Amino acid sequence: MITLRLDHNLEQQVNNTAKDLGLTKSELIRKSIKEYLGKLKQPNAWVIGEDLFGKYSSGQGNLSSDRKKLVKSIIQAKRHEENTH
C-alpha cells in the first residue's frame, strides 16, 4: 500500500481525468505508473540506432565545425561546373 500526496492542481487533474475516463483515481494512477515504468524500459533513440551512427561516414571530422565553408565550396564548384559546360 502506498500513500501519495499531490499538490492541489495535480490532484484536480487526476480527479477530472479519472472522471472523464470513467476510472477510479486508483485505477488511473496504477495505469499511469505502469505506462511510465514501461517507457523507462524502452531503449532510447541512441541505443536503437547505435549501430547505424557513423556507418556511412564521410571520413571528414570537420563537417559540423566547417559546415558553412564546405557548403560554400560545394556551391562554388557547381557554379564553376555550370559555367564551363
Backbone as JSON, one array per atom type, in Angstrom:
{
  "sequence": "MITLRLDHNLEQQVNNTAKDLGLTKSELIRKSIKEYLGKLKQPNAWVIGEDLFGKYSSGQGNLSSDRKKLVKSIIQAKRHEENTH",
  "N": [[0.86, -1.18, 0.0], [0.58, 2.18, -0.85], [0.85, 5.5, 0.12], [0.04, 8.59, -1.2], [0.87, 11.93, -1.76], [-0.4, 14.75, -3.33], [-0.07, 17.89, -5.01], [-2.52, 20.5, -5.01], [-3.4, 21.27, -7.64], [-2.51, 19.13, -9.28], [-3.88, 17.03, -8.12], [-6.51, 17.78, -8.75], [-6.39, 17.53, -11.53], [-6.0, 14.77, -11.74], [-8.39, 13.86, -10.58], [-10.32, 14.95, -12.4], [-9.52, 13.79, -14.86], [-9.74, 11.05, -14.31], [-12.5, 10.9, -13.87], [-13.43, 11.71, -16.43], [-12.52, 9.56, -17.95], [-13.88, 7.49, -16.86], [-12.83, 6.02, -14.78], [-11.58, 4.9, -11.58], [-9.75, 6.96, -9.27], [-7.58, 5.54, -8.27], [-7.31, 3.48, -10.18], [-6.59, 4.98, -12.45], [-4.16, 6.12, -11.58], [-2.63, 3.78, -11.12], [-2.55, 2.7, -13.76], [-1.22, 4.8, -15.05], [1.29, 4.85, -13.76], [2.19, 2.3, -14.43], [2.38, 2.51, -17.25], [4.3, 4.56, -17.44], [6.55, 3.34, -16.22], [6.92, 1.28, -18.06], [7.74, 2.73, -20.29], [10.21, 3.59, -19.43], [11.71, 1.33, -19.64], [12.0, 0.99, -22.33], [14.24, 1.19, -25.06], [16.26, 4.07, -25.78], [16.56, 6.53, -28.45], [19.26, 6.66, -29.18], [20.31, 4.15, -28.43], [18.79, 2.45, -30.05], [19.61, 3.19, -32.66], [22.34, 2.94, -32.61], [24.14, 1.19, -33.95], [23.99, 2.19, -36.48], [24.87, 4.81, -36.55], [27.31, 6.8, -37.91], [27.88, 4.91, -39.77], [27.86, 5.41, -42.49], [29.95, 7.15, -42.87], [31.64, 10.11, -43.86], [34.25, 10.39, -43.54], [35.3, 12.77, -42.95], [36.14, 14.74, -40.32], [35.41, 17.27, -39.73], [32.89, 18.24, -40.38], [30.77, 19.42, -38.89], [31.93, 21.67, -37.7], [33.02, 23.13, -39.81], [30.95, 23.56, -41.58], [29.67, 25.71, -42.99], [31.7, 26.73, -44.62], [32.25, 24.43, -46.12], [29.81, 23.98, -47.48], [29.69, 26.32, -48.98], [31.93, 25.95, -50.66], [31.06, 23.73, -52.12], [28.86, 24.79, -53.49], [30.14, 26.76, -55.0], [31.74, 25.11, -56.61], [29.78, 23.78, -58.09], [28.67, 25.94, -59.51], [30.89, 26.7, -60.99], [31.19, 24.44, -62.52], [28.79, 24.53, -64.0], [29.23, 26.84, -65.49], [31.33, 26.13, -67.11], [30.34, 24.35, -68.87]],
  "CA": [[0.0, 0.0, 0.0], [1.33, 3.42, -0.95], [0.11, 6.74, 0.33], [0.6, 9.56, -2.12], [0.4, 13.31, -1.57], [-0.32, 15.53, -4.56], [-0.47, 19.28, -4.83], [-3.95, 20.7, -5.32], [-3.64, 21.28, -9.09], [-2.33, 17.78, -9.81], [-5.0, 16.24, -7.61], [-7.68, 18.13, -9.55], [-6.2, 16.91, -12.85], [-6.25, 13.33, -11.58], [-9.84, 13.7, -10.38], [-11.04, 15.24, -13.64], [-9.17, 12.8, -15.87], [-10.36, 9.78, -13.91], [-13.94, 11.04, -14.12], [-13.63, 11.73, -17.87], [-12.24, 8.23, -18.5], [-14.72, 6.5, -16.2], [-11.97, 5.2, -13.93], [-11.34, 5.43, -10.25], [-8.45, 7.62, -9.19], [-6.57, 4.5, -8.08], [-7.08, 2.82, -11.48], [-5.85, 5.91, -13.3], [-2.79, 6.24, -11.09], [-1.96, 2.49, -11.41], [-2.28, 2.63, -15.21], [-0.22, 5.82, -15.38], [2.59, 4.39, -13.27], [2.58, 1.13, -15.24], [2.8, 3.02, -18.56], [5.55, 5.3, -17.25], [7.63, 2.37, -15.99], [7.14, 0.58, -19.32], [8.51, 3.62, -21.16], [11.58, 3.64, -18.93], [12.39, 0.11, -20.09], [12.2, 1.05, -23.78], [15.52, 1.81, -25.41], [16.17, 5.41, -26.34], [16.93, 6.63, -29.87], [20.69, 6.36, -29.36], [20.5, 2.7, -28.34], [18.17, 1.84, -31.23], [20.35, 3.47, -33.89], [23.77, 2.98, -32.33], [24.92, 0.5, -34.98], [23.88, 2.92, -37.74], [25.54, 6.11, -36.47], [28.66, 6.79, -38.45], [28.03, 3.8, -40.71], [28.12, 5.96, -43.82], [30.79, 8.31, -42.57], [32.35, 10.74, -44.98], [35.67, 10.4, -43.23], [35.67, 14.14, -42.61], [35.8, 15.02, -38.94], [35.16, 18.71, -39.56], [31.63, 18.63, -41.03], [29.95, 20.33, -38.08], [32.62, 22.92, -37.41], [33.31, 23.86, -41.06], [29.82, 23.33, -42.48], [29.42, 26.86, -43.88], [32.79, 26.76, -45.6], [32.1, 23.28, -47.0], [28.65, 24.23, -48.35], [30.09, 27.38, -49.91], [32.82, 25.39, -51.68], [30.25, 22.86, -52.98], [28.07, 25.67, -54.36], [31.08, 27.36, -55.95], [32.15, 24.07, -57.55], [28.65, 23.55, -59.01], [28.58, 27.1, -60.38], [32.02, 26.61, -61.88], [30.87, 23.33, -63.45], [27.75, 25.01, -64.9], [29.81, 27.86, -66.37], [32.29, 25.53, -68.05], [29.63, 23.47, -69.83]],
  "C": [[0.9, 1.23, 0.0], [0.38, 4.58, -0.69], [0.81, 7.81, -0.49], [0.01, 10.94, -1.84], [0.62, 14.07, -2.87], [-0.66, 16.98, -4.25], [-1.89, 19.43, -5.37], [-4.23, 20.61, -6.84], [-3.53, 19.88, -9.69], [-3.46, 16.87, -9.35], [-6.27, 16.51, -8.42], [-7.58, 17.51, -10.95], [-6.48, 15.42, -12.79], [-7.75, 13.09, -11.42], [-10.62, 13.88, -11.68], [-10.77, 14.19, -14.71], [-9.8, 11.45, -15.56], [-11.86, 9.81, -14.2], [-14.23, 10.98, -15.62], [-13.46, 10.34, -18.49], [-13.09, 7.13, -17.87], [-13.91, 5.53, -15.35], [-11.97, 5.74, -12.51], [-9.99, 6.12, -10.27], [-7.33, 6.58, -9.06], [-6.26, 3.78, -9.38], [-6.25, 3.7, -12.4], [-4.39, 6.01, -12.88], [-2.02, 4.95, -11.35], [-1.59, 2.4, -12.88], [-1.18, 3.61, -15.61], [1.17, 5.39, -14.96], [3.08, 3.22, -14.11], [3.08, 1.58, -16.62], [4.14, 3.74, -18.46], [6.73, 4.34, -17.06], [7.94, 1.58, -17.25], [7.96, 1.42, -20.28], [9.96, 3.71, -20.72], [12.38, 2.45, -19.42], [12.68, 0.13, -21.58], [13.53, 1.71, -24.08], [15.31, 3.19, -26.02], [16.67, 5.41, -27.79], [18.4, 6.28, -30.1], [20.92, 4.86, -29.36], [19.95, 2.01, -29.58], [19.04, 2.02, -32.47], [21.85, 3.41, -33.74], [24.61, 2.32, -33.41], [24.88, 1.21, -36.33], [24.65, 4.24, -37.73], [26.97, 5.98, -36.95], [28.9, 5.71, -39.48], [28.4, 4.3, -42.1], [28.96, 7.22, -43.69], [31.51, 8.82, -43.81], [33.85, 10.68, -44.76], [36.17, 11.78, -42.86], [35.22, 14.43, -41.17], [35.41, 16.46, -38.69], [33.81, 19.16, -40.1], [30.79, 19.59, -40.19], [30.64, 21.67, -37.86], [32.86, 23.77, -38.66], [32.16, 23.79, -42.06], [29.58, 24.47, -43.47], [30.46, 26.91, -44.99], [32.64, 25.61, -46.61], [30.94, 23.47, -47.98], [29.01, 25.28, -49.39], [30.99, 26.82, -51.02], [32.06, 24.45, -52.62], [29.46, 23.7, -53.98], [28.97, 26.31, -55.42], [31.52, 26.35, -57.01], [31.04, 23.81, -58.56], [28.52, 24.72, -59.98], [29.7, 27.07, -61.42], [31.76, 25.55, -62.95], [29.82, 23.78, -64.47], [28.31, 26.01, -65.92], [30.76, 27.28, -67.39], [31.62, 24.63, -69.05], [28.84, 24.24, -70.81]]
}
